Amino acid sequence: MSRAVLLLLAAAALSGACAQIPVHPGMAPAPVDTLFYISARARDEGRDSDRLAEALEYGLVVSLRQSPHDPLTDRVSFTIVDTVMLPREDFVPLLRARTRRSADAEGFALFYTHGYGTSLHEAWEHSATSRTRTRGSQPWVVFAWPTVGSGLLWPRDGHFLASAYRQDEEMAMASRAAYAEALTAVHEAVGGQGLVMVAHSMGSQMVSGAMATDSVLRARLEADPLRALAFVSPDLDAGHFEHAVIPTTGPLTHRLLLYASADDRVLAISRMINDSERAGRFRDAARGPLVLDGLETIDMTDGQRANSLWVHAFGTRHALRRKSAALFDIVHLVGARRGAECRAALGTAERLPTGAWRLTPAPLPAVEAVAGCRYSVAVAAPA
């Protein structure tokens, strides 16, 4: 396939058109999907490494996907057709134009940051899969920071389980300036009110650290706050999250959310490594997750997921791309500026006595049904 054809397909997908091409002769055409990305990973002979790059890489990932029968539960295939690197001065207006053409409520972009042990290709694949499960048309931008791609590393200092974890934790800290630069570019493209941020797992350490310490970034977000900031399964010390992260990030967003669960096995291991409770996992089912003023808390434990019985029994119960109910909530309720009461009206969640919301295992409604929910969130104009 020629480069010109690839760029035309990418342009069609970016415009919101349903571009399709046949994968094999005689087969039904496969939709072309386009993902925005910003990478802080250095490259070695064209391949991404686990080192921090001297400069950010901006680009697009053009992929094919066979439409699953049920995008909420079925496996989503992902085949990269090509990647297109762009200078920042082209990336920003392209993202701005694509967001304005989005069919979703008032147009918004979702800026996703992955967690521990994720290669660049996995960041692309996981983002594309998650976007497919949302059944939404808004653009996704993934920030890829340097991690040990396999999640495994020869132990250092006799700490077998913690070796790769600690290296990624150090890199999350080292990547905060790069993240602030990337967020500035995305904010410049779509504005705070057009931006929903999702920080997953260890990525939450980098996101919260950058938002707390970068004075230039804070000034930008104080002047034009985010539409929403969602911490999903955050691998953060629970006390630090409560007493430091919420106070510092709350003023920078119109809506601050915590998505947590009781059965996250990755965070259970993190708890042992760090000898501290993690904000994204709660142990007392009766009390549920953390509830505080200014924080919207959602218990994901029972929400609809894309796991097979085998994966649910033996898997990590941590991956965002498998949490269909949480993705639905982030995009079609929070992103679309629908009030929390819509969860009860749609039957997707129930309100707990503590004030938290618990996602239900009920089948998720059609996207069209959500539009009928009358609850909305009023957003003031930026200062």
N, C-alpha and C positions, 0 to 999 in steps of 0.2 A: 504494500500500500504506500502510495507516494506521500511525501511530506505535505504537499499542498492539500491532498484529500484529508489528511489528519487534521490540519489546521481548520479546514472547513467544517469537519465533524465537531471539533472542539468549539468552534464559534456557534454552531447550531445548538449544541448542548448548553452553552453559556447563555444563549438567548432565551432559553426556556423551551425551545422547540424539541419535539420528540424525534431526534435524529436516530436512525437505525441503519445497520448494515448487516448482511448475512454473514454468519460465522463460517459456515460451510455450505457448499452448493446443496440445494434442496432443503436446507434448514430454515426455520423462521428467523427473521431478522432479530438481532439483539440490540437493545438500547445502548446508546453511547452516553457515558456519564463523565462529567468533568469535575475534578476536585482541585481546589486551590490548596497550595501548601507553602509554608515558610520553614526552611530547615537551617538549624544551627550546627549541623553535623559536618565535619570536614570530610572531604573525599580523598581516597587513595586510588589513583588510576581510574577515576570515574565511579568507584564504589564508595558508599558511605562507610564511615568509620565510627569508633566510639570516642572520637576526639572533638573538641569544640573548634568550629571553623573561625577563621579570622573575619569573615564577613557572611552575612545571611544570604541564603539562596532562596529566591522567589520563583514560583513556577506553578504549572498546571499538570495534573495527571489525567490523561485521557484513557478511559477503560471501557470494556464491554462487560455487560452482565446479562445473564439469562434471567428473565423475570421469574422469580419463584412463584409457585401457586399461592402461597401465603407468606408475604414478606415478614410477617410478625413472628413466624415460627420456623419456616423452612430455611435450609442452608442457602446462602447468597453466594453465587459464584462471582469471581473477580479476576479479570484478565486485563493486564495493562497493554494498551495499544502503543502508547508512547508517552513521554514526558516532554514538556515544553518549558524551558527556563526563560524567565522574563526579568528585565531590569525593574527595579522598584518603581520607576516612573511610568512603566506600562502596567504593572501589577495593580497599583492603587486605582486608577480610573477604570480598569477592566472589572475589578471586584465591585466598584461603586455602580457601574452600569448593570452588572448582573444582579445585584441586590435590588435595584429599583425595578427590575423586570420580574422579580419574584411574584408568584401568584399568592403567596401567603400574606397574612395580615400586615399591611402597611410596609411590607418588605423588610427583612432583616437577614443578617448573616450570622452563622454560628461558628465561633472560634473555639476549636477543641484542642486540648493539650493532653497528650497521652501520659502513661505512667511508666513504671519500672520495666526493664527488660524488653524493650520494643525496638525493633529495627525500623529503618526508614520505610521499607516495603510494607512491613506490618502496620506501621502508622497509616499508610495510605489505604491498605486493605481494610483495617478496622474502621477507619473513618467512612469509607465508601459503603461498607456493610451497615454501619449504624445509620447512615443517611438513608439508605434504602428502606430500612425498617421503619423509619419515621413516616414514610409515605408523604413526605413533604417535598416542596420544590425549592426551598431556600438554599443558597449556596453554603457549603461548609469549607472552612479553612482549618487545616491542621498544622499545629506548630510541632516540629520534630526536633527534639533535643537529644544530645548524645547519650545513649545508654548501652549497656552490654546487651546486644541484641538477643542472645540466647537465654539470658537470665542466669547463666552459669559462668563461673570463673574459678580458676585455681585459688584455693583458700589462702588468705593472708593472715599472719599472726595467729594461726591455729583456729580461726573462726570459719568453719566449713560453710555453714548456712548463710553467714552474713557477708561473705566476701564480695560477691557481685552486688548485693544490696547496698553495701557501704560505698562502693565505687559509684553507683548510680546516684546515691544520695549526695555525694560530693559534687557530681556533675550537675545535679539539679541546682545546687547552690551556685556553682560557677556559671550557670546559664541564665541567671536572672537578668543581667544586662541585655543579653541577646533577646530574651523574651520581652522585655520592656520595649526594645526597638521594634520587634515584630508587632506587638500590640498597638504601638503608636501608628504603624503603617495601616493596620486594619481599621483602627479608630478614625484615621484620616480619611479612609475610603468610605465608610458608612456612617460615621458619627456614633456617639454613645447610644442614642435611642434606637439605632438600627443594629445593635450588636448584643448578642447573647453569648456569654462566655461559659464554657464547660471545662472544668479542671478535674481530671480523673486521677485517682490513686496518688502516686508519688509526685505526679505533675502538680498537685496542689501545693506541695512545698515550694516549688519554684514560683508558681503564680502568686501565692500569698506573700512570699518574700519580696518579689519584685514590686508588688503593689504597696507594700509597707515601706520600702526603703528608697524607691526612686522618686525623688521630689518633683522632677519634671513630669513624670507620668502621673503622679498624684494630682498635680495642678491641672493637667489636661482633663482627667476624669472628674475632678471636682467641678470643673466648669461645664462639662457635658457628661453626666454619669451614664453608665451602662444601662441597657434595658434590663438585663438580668445577669447575675453571676451564680452559677450552680457548682457547688463542690460535690462531686459524685464519688462515693467510696473513698473519701480523702484519707491518705496515709499520713495523718498529722496527729501528734499528741493531742488527746482530747482536751486537756487543760489548756494547752497553748491555743488550740482552735477557739475555745470559749473565751479566754481572757485577752488574747492578742489578735487573732485573725479576724474575728467578727467585728471588734471595734475599729480596726484599721481599714477593712474592706467595705463595711456597711455604708459609709458616707459616699462611696464611689459608685454605687449602683442603686437603681430604683427597687430592685428585688434581689434579695440574698437568700439562697437555698442550700439546704443540706440534704443529700440523698444517702441514706445509710441502710444497713441491713444487719440481721442477727447471725447470718450463716456464711459470711465472707471468709473463705479459708486463707486467702492471701493475707488479709489483714490480721488473721489469727496468728500467722507466722510472724508478721511484722510486730505484733504485740510481744511475742517471745524474744525477738531480736532486740527490741527497744526497751523491754520491760516496762511498758506503759500502755494504757488503753488508747485505741485509735479512734479518731472522730467518726470514721466511716463504718464502724462496727460496734454494736452494743451487745452486751452479754445478758442483761436482765430483760427478758421478754415482757415482763409485766410493766416495767417502767418505760421501756421503749427507748428511742434515740433522744439525743439532746434537744431540749426545747428552750428557747430564749426569745425575749422581745427583739423584734427586728430580724428574726431568722425564721424562714419558712421550712419546716422539717417534714421530710417524706420518708416513711419506712418502705423500702423496696422489697422486703423479704418475700412476700406472697404475690407480688405483681407478675403479670404474664411475662414469660421468658421464652427465648428461642432455643432452649436446651432440649436435647433428647433425654429420655429417662436415664440413659447411661451417662451422659455428660453431667446431668444434674447430680447423679449419685456419686460420681468420682471426680468431677471437675472442680474448678476453683471458686465458682459462684462469684466471680469478681469482674469479669469482662463487661464493659459497657455495651458492646455490640450484641450481647445476648439479652440485655434488659429492655425488652420491647415496651413494657408499660412505663418505665422511667423515661425512655426516649420519647414516647407519645406525650407524656406529661411535660417534658422540657420544651418540645416544639409546639404542640397544639394548644397547650394551656398557658404556660409561662411565656413562651416566645410570642404567642398571639395576643398577649396582654389580657387573657381571660382570668377572672378572679378564681381564688382557691375554691370557692363554693361550687364551681363547675365540676369539680371532681365528684362531689356527692350527687349533683344533678345528672351526671353521665354514668354514675355507678362505677367509676374507675378507682375510687378511693373512699375511705370512710374516715370521719374525724374522730380521733381518740380523746378521751377525757383530758389528757395532758395538753392538748392543742395541736399535736402532730397529726399528720395524715398517714394512713396506712393504705398502700395500693392493694387492690383486691385481685384475686385470680380470675375474675370474670373476663370474658372476651372483650377486647377493646372495640369501641364503636368505629363505624366508618368515619373518615375524616369529614365528610359532608355533614354528619350529625353534630359535630362540635360547634359548627357555626350557629346553631340554634340556642346555645347557652347564652343567657342574657347578662351574666355577670361579667364585668370588665374591670380593668385597673386603669384609673386615670393617671396620666403622667404629665407632670408640669414641664413647661418649656425650660430648656437649659438656661443657666444664669448667664 
